[in-house]
Amino acid sequence: MAMAITEFETNAGGTTTYMQVEVAPRYFRPENDAMPGFANHIVNVLLDTADEHAGTDTAKAHVNDRAVQSVAQSLQLISDIEDAIDMGTTATEIMEQFEAIERELDALTELDSRFVVARCIARNGYVAAGDFGLDTALEVCDELRSALPEPQEVEDGWEFPPQLWTHDPEPELEISALVSDISVTVNLRATDPDFGLLREYADAVDTVLQRLPGLPAAEYYAELAHAKQLISLRHSQRFQEQDAFRRSLLTALASSFERLTAHSGRFNFPLRMASGAVQLDEQGQMQALQPLLENIEGWLPRTVNELLPPWWFGEENAEDLDDVLESLTTGAYVRLVAAETGTFTEDGLPERETVQAVAIPNLNSKLLAASNVMLFAEEA
């Protein structure tokens, strides 16, 4: 697989730092011409950060009760993640827990820059979980625990040394991002433990990566399922007869497309149409509303369920399903994602928070027949 790799070394503040930036296409996609330029852009941002480095770390070793509580909370969350994965959970739940750890560590990094190592590891756990990589997320838990101060178990919980740290973490960072068509990995290794400098590097890289379009896969497919569930209700009697329900549904649909635009610009135009549908409803133009909603639905990817009748395949030929799925996509598909549609609120609208997406190994008749599951085939 082609990829763009840029390497550099700098001696900012008297600390030698080795930098490697890798930008690669995901799955079997061809290399994008912009990838080498983007890798070079990240290195240039890092070099600019190095030039501006003051050479002193003003945020280190400010230990207080809040810091101890945050470390203890982070360690407890790591254990919760491990337990949840062992018991079977969703990517969304694990993402939320890694995000909670990252918030704790972000605050700690302002007090003590050594926590930047653990903060970056927690972000990698979030990225892995968002791409359905729960096995990788489990490995991240071990890395994260080893990058935090180590407590001793006592009768009523954990006890930390007076200075919190017994030894510094290794002055190395790995920062990653996965978007719809590329993966980005930034590796930084310093010869001296200048964690203030590493924190500045991490903040600079985060700023660049946050501008990349693309939702985590777990969020993207859940949002797609939510939008499709919303628009399918245009055929309901409540939509036809109840003004308040119709207005709430159309507003929710526009909000869903607004979230989808964060994933891809392909949803910008259907967002404009969804906003137009709200205006048509306000103007009482019901005759124009339904055709417009049909146009909007056409912008949403079709599910496998919509293309295969579940009764067509019996158990005797279930093994043919994967071959059929190959023929339904324009190219080879890399994974199948099942999104369980949301439960309904008291006012009859689907709840986005209850929609969950999971990667599944293969297609089967039971999944096709499930009325509350939408199946998406992600293409290479």
N, C-alpha and C positions, 0 to 999 in steps of 0.2 A: 504494500500500500504506500503510495507516495505521500510525503509529508514535508513540511518546512521546519527546519531546525536551525536556530540561531544561537550561537554561543559567544560569551564575552567574559572578560575579567576586568575588575576595577579595583583600585586601591583607595577608595574614598575614606577619609578620616583615619588613614593608616591601617585600615582593615581590608585585606584582600577578599573579595567576594567573587565567586564563580557563578555565572548566570547561564542558564539554558532555557530557551523558550521553544516549545514544540507546538506547532499548529498542524492538525491532521484532519483529513476528511473522515467522517464516521462511516462505519461499515464498509461497503465496497464502492463508495462514491468516488468519482475522480477528483484529483487535486484542483482546487480553485486557484485561479491566477492571483487572487488577492492574498492568499495565505502567507507567502514569503514576506510580503509587505507588512502584513499585520504582525508577524513575528518580530520583524525589525522595529516596528512601531513600539511594541512592548519593551524591547531592549532599550530603545532611545528614551522612553519614559523612565526606565530604571536608571539609566546613566544621568539623566537630568536630576533625578532624585538624589543620586550620589553626589553630584556637584553641589547641591544645595544643603547637604548634610552638615550640621554644625559641629559634629565630632564629639558631642557629649550626650549622655543619656540622662535626662533629667527625671525620668519616671522609672525608678527601680527600687525595689525592696521597701516600699511603703506598706508594711504589713499592718492590717487592722482587723477588727472582728468581722467587718463586711467581707474582706478578702477571704478569710477563713471560711465563712458561710458560703461564699460563692464557689470555692473549690469543693467543699463538701457537697453542695447541691449538684455540681457538675459530675462528681464521681457517682452520686446516686442516680443521676439521669443516665450515665453510661450503663450502670447495672440494669436500669429499667429497659434500655434499648436491647440489651442482650437477652433479657427475659422475654421481651415482646417478640423478638425474632424467633427465639426458640419455640415459643408457643404458637407462632403463626400470626402475623399482623399485616397491615397494609403499608405500602411505601409512604403514604401521606402521614401516617402516625409517626413513623421513624424520622421523616423530614422535620416534623414539628418538634420532636425531641432534640434532634441535632441543632435546630435553630435556637431552641431554648438554651442549649449549652453555649452556642456561639454568642448569644447575648450576654450571658454571664462572663464569658472570657473576654469579650470586647471591653466590658467595663473594667475587668481586672487588668487588661493590657494598659489602660491609662494609668493604673497604679504601679504596675510592674511590667516592663516590656518583655520580660521572659515568657509571659503568657501568650505572646504572639504565635509561638510555635504551635501550642495546643489550639489556639483559635483557628489557625489555617487547617489543622487536621480535622477539626469539627466541621468546617466548611466542606472539606472533601467528603466527609460522611454524608452531609446533606446532599451533595451532588450525586454521590453513588446511589443513595436511596431514591432520589428523584428520577433516576434512570432504571429503577426496579432492581438495582444491584444490592440486595439485602445481604448476600454472602460477603460482598466487599465491605458493606457497612459494618458487619460484625468484626471483620479484620481491623477496621478503622478504630473500633472501640479499644482494642489492645494498644494500638499506637497512641491513642489519645490518653489513655490511663498512664502510659509510661512517660508522657510529656508533661504531666502534672505533678505537683508536690505529693510526696508519698506519706500518707498518715499511718499511724499505728492503731490497730484495733484495741479499744479499751472496753470496759464493762458496759458503759452507757453510750457507745458509739465510736467515733474516730477522734484521735488526738494528733495534732500537728506540732512539729518542732516550733520553738519560739520565733525563728526567722522564716518559717514556712518551708523554705527550700533546704534540702540537705545537699543537693548538687544541681548545677544548671542543666537545662536540657541541651541537646546538641544544637549548635547554631545553624540549623538547616530548615528550609521551608519548602513545601511543595504546595502550590496553589493550582487548582484545576477548575475547569468549567466545561460543561457539555451543553451545546445548543443543538438546534435542529439538524445542522449538517456538518458541524465541526467540533473537534475536541481541542482544548487548550490546556497545556501543562507548563507551569513555570517552576523551575527548580533553582533555588538559591542556596549557596553553601559558603559560609564565612569561615575564614581561618581563625578568627578571634571571636569571642562571645560578645559582639557588639549588637545586643538585642534591640537597642534603640534604632540603629540603622536598619536592621531587618524589619522592624515594625514599619518604618517609613517606606521601605520597599513593598511590603505587603499591602499597605494602604494605597500606594500608587497603582499596583496591579489590580486591586479590587475595583478601583475607580474606572479603569479601562474595561474590565470584564463585565461590570454592571451595565455598561452601555450596549452590550451585545444583545441582539434580539433573540427570543426563544425562551419558552417556558420549560421547566423540567417536564419530562415525558409524562410523569404521573399527574401533573397538574393539567397539561395540555389535553390529554385524552379524557380526563374527568370533565374539563370545561367543554370539550366537544360534545360529550354525552349529555351534559346539562343543556347546552344550546339546542340540541336535537330533541331532547325531551320537551323543552319549552315550546318549540315551534310546532311539534306534533299536536299540541293541545288546541291549535287553531281550528281543528275540526270538531271540538267538543261543543256541547250545547251551552255550557256556561260561557264560553268565549263568544258565542253568537248572541246570547241574551243578557248577560250581566256586564254592564259598562265598567264597573270598578274592577272586576276580575280581568277583563280584556285589557284595561289600561295598565294594571299591575303586571300582567304577563308581557306586554309589549315593552314596558320599561325594563323588566328583568332581561328580556332578550337583547335589548340594546346594550345593557351592562355586560352581558356575557360576551358579545362581540367586541366590546371595548377591551375586555381582558384578553381575548384572542388576538387582538392587534399587537399585543406585547410579544406574541410568538412569531407572527409573520405579517408582512404588509399585505398579503393576499386577502386579509380580512378587513382592510380599510374600507373598501367599497361596500361590502355587505353591512358594515357598521353604519355607513351613511344611509343605506336603505332602511335599516332597522330604526334609525332615528326618524327617517321619513315616515315610517309606519306609525310611530307614536303621533306624529303631526296629523296624519290622515285620520287617525282615530279621534283626535281632539276636534277635527273639523267635521266629523260625522260622515266621512266618505267611505262607507263600508264596502261599496261595490269595488272600489279601487284597492282596498286593503288586502283581500284574499289573494288576488294575483301577485301583488307585491311580495307577500309572505312566501308564496310558492317560488318566486325568483330568489328570495333570500335563502330558502332551504337548499336550493341548487348549489350554493356556494359552500355548503358543509360537506365534508367527505362522506361518501356512502359507506355504510357498515356492511360487513359480510352478511349479517342477518337479512339485509334488504335485498341481497342478490341470490340467496339460497333458501328455498323452502325447507324447513327442518324435516318434514315428512318424506322428503325425497330419498333420504339416506337411512337405511336400516342398519342394525348392528352387523349384518353380514358383509356389508361393503363400506364400513366406517373408515377403513384404511385408505379409501380413495379421497377422503376429504382434503388432505393436504395437497394432492395433485390438483384438485378442483380449485383450491385457494390460489395456487400458482397461476392458474389460467385466468383468475379474476383480476390479477394485478398486472400493471404494465411491465414490471420487472420482477426479479426475485424478491420475496418479502423476507425481512430479517427477523421479525417477531410478530406475534399476535397479542393484542392487548384487549382485555375484557374490562369494560366499564360497567359497574353495577349502578343502575340509575337510582336517583335519590328518592327518599320518602317525601311525603307532601306535608305542607304546613296546613294550619287550620283554614287558611283562605284558599287552599286548593292548588298552590304553586309548588313545584319541585324545589327541594332544599339543596342548594349547591354543596353545602358542607357535608352532606351525607353521600355524595357521589364518590365512589372509590374505583381506581383503575389498577389493574394488576397485569403483569406479563404472564402469559400462559404458554406451555410448551407446544401444544398442538390443538387442533380443532376437533370437536366431537359433537355428536348429535344432541347430547344433553345441553351443551352450551347454545347450540343453534335454536333449540326449542324454548330456552329460558326467556320469558317475557320481560324480565327486568335486567337483562344483560345486552349491551351493545358491543359488538366485536369489530375491532379495527385492525387491518393488516398494514403494518408499517413497511413501506417499500425501501429497498436499497437505493 
